Amino acid sequence: MIVTAYVIAGIVAIGIIYVGLGYLLAPEKTAAGFGLATIPTGTTAFFHIKGVRDIASGLVVGAAMLAGGPHVLGWILLAEAFIPVGDMLIILRHKGSRAIAFSVHGATAAVMVVATLLLELS
């Protein structure tokens, strides 16, 4: 059970770091898949900010995996699950893609909560 939770946490960490790098290296292309109906234009600053946030989120999970232990990692994953829930709610509020809101952001939050439960019950 704990190995499964660590694998899930590792996938979450690597995945969000990958997304963050996408926002830094190809911001317009990456932003198109976020799910909003309209994408800010004229500057990439917003996307770079999001990229740094995503990379930092993944690094925190990675650090907890290396040094925090399963219970610390579980609480960090639970706290960070607020980010994809928030993203999902923003997309829905701004009449973006419901499919992306639920299948990407909602599913990510759900996976993070499942990993948290596995870690806390181990």
N, C-alpha and C positions, 0 to 999 in steps of 0.2 A: 504494500500500500504506500509506504513512504517513497519507494523508488518511483512509483507511478507519479506521485505528487511532485517529486523533484524533476522528473522528465517534463511534466506539464509546465512547471515553473520555468524550466530552462527554455522550453519552446516559446513561452510568453515573453521572456526576457530577450531572446534572440529575435523574435518576431517584431517586437516594438522597436528594438534598436534598428532593425532593417527598415521599418517604416520611417523612423526618424532620419536615417541617412537619405532615404528617398526625398524627404522634404528639404534636406540641405542640398542635394545634388540635382534633383529634377523636380523642383517644387510644383510647377503647374501640372505636370503629368500626375504626380502623386496626389495632389489636391483634388483632381477630378474624381478619384475613387473614394473620397471621404464621405460623400453622400449629400452634400448641400446642394440646393437647387441652383444657387449662384455662387461663384467663386470670386473672392476679391481680386481685382486686377490693378495693374499699375505699379505694384511693388511686390517683392518676394519676402519682405521683412516678416510678415505674419507667418508664412510657411517656415521660415528659418527658426522663428521662436518655437513653433510647434515641433519642429525637428529636434531641437535641443531638449525640449521637454520630454519627448518620446525616448530619446537616447538615455537621458538621465533616469527615467522610469525603469528602463531595462537594466541599467547599471546598478540601481538600488536592489532590484531583485537578484541580480547576479552576486552582489556583495553579500546579501542575506543568505544565499545558497552556500557561499564559501565560508562565511564566518558566523552566521547568526543562529544556526540550528533550525530544526523544523518548526518549532512554535513561533519563533521570531519571523521566519519566512512566511508562515501562514498569516500572521497579523499584517505583515507588509503587503502581501497579495490582496488581502481583504480591503485594506485602505486604498490601494491602487486601483481596485475594481471600480472605485468611484469615477475614475477618469473615463473608461469606456461607457459607463452609465450616463455620465454627463454629456459625452459626445453624442450618444444616442438621443438623449432628450433635446439637445440643441438642434440636431438634424430634424427631428419630428416637429419641433416648435417652428422651425423656419421652412416647413413644407418641403423638405428634401426627400431623398429616396427612402421610403419606409423599408424597402427590401434591404438596403445597405445598413440602415439604422439597426434593424433587428438581427440580420444575419452576420454582420461584421462586428459591430460595437456591442450589441446585446449578447451575442454568443461569446465574445471575448470575456465580458464581465461574468457570464455564467461559468465559463471554464475556470476563471480565476477563483470564483467562490467554491467550485468543486474541489480545486486543488487545496484551497484553504481548509475545507472540511477534512480532506484526507490527511493533511499535515497536522491539524489540531487533534484528530482522533488517533494519531499514531503514537 
